[in-house]
Each structure stands twice: as structure tokens, then as C-alpha cells.
Amino acid sequence: MQWLSFPGATRLLGFLPEFDPEDRDLLERRALPPWQRRARRRDRRDTAIRKLAEVYLEMLPLVTGREMARLIAADCCRRPPPDDPRWPFVEEILANSMPNRSPTAGTVRDALTGLQRRRAATPFQSGRSAGRPSGGNPRSPNGNGARLTD
């Protein structure tokens, strides 16, 4: 599938707020490359996390960043009732997260600090974790079941 160029996609993003939400979603899916859609969802999720943190600061002014991250992650696992002031932010966070997954406390903490972690690409990704033994006997001297020779 052919995607828009980065300058073209940037111009399209400027026009998207003028469209209805359904049309906006359709245009995003059809025209923007997957990495740009993921980045936009992550930015919306992180913005909602920061707004929810402001609500928490009004409710609990003496909470640390780690405690706040744990509270927000817990709210995403078990949603507050609809009349709660936290509810719209939690819904926005979950709508822009991975499907069927709540953000972890570490993800929330990264969003609060503005940190964006990216997975490091390895030159040879063969489906196995690098540096771990593959099969064999874990009790052998070299950890992968092969015999050591002299």
C-alpha cells in the first residue's frame, strides 16, 4: 500500500479537525503510514494522562510521581464510574492505548515525564530473544545444552 509522503501527511493533518470523527478516522487509516498513526495515538494518550494527573493533584496534592503513576494505571484497569471527574480522561487513555491493554505504571510515568521509549531494533531479529539460550539443558555449563569441548 502506498502512503502519503511526510510533507503531504503533515498538510493533511492540518485539515483533519474540519472533518467528522468517522471521516477523520477513515482518512487517517487510508492515508497516514502506521508509524504516524501510532505516534498520534500515543500523543493523545499522553496528553490525557497529563490532564488526569492535574485532576489527581487537585484531589491529592501531596502525591509523588510514582504514586500518581500507580493510581492512574489502577484507574485504567478498573474504570471509575461515569459521574467521576476522572472518567473522561480514563476513557481517552484507553481509547488511544493498545487494544485490550491498559497502560502500565511505567508507561504512565514515562508519559508524565515526557519520555518516549522506543524499542531498540537489533540487526538480526530472528524471533528469538538475543542473548538468551535457545532450548537445551539450562543446567549445562554454557546454558544452552551444548557440550563444552576442550
Secondary structure, DSSP 8 states (H G I E B T S, - for coil): -----HHHHHHHHHHGGGS-HHHHHHHHHHHS-HHHHHHHHHHHHHHHHHHHHHHHHHH-TT--HHHHHHHHHHHHHS---TTSTTHHHHHHHHHTSSTT----HHHHHHHHHT--------S---SS-TTS--SS-TTSTTSSS-----
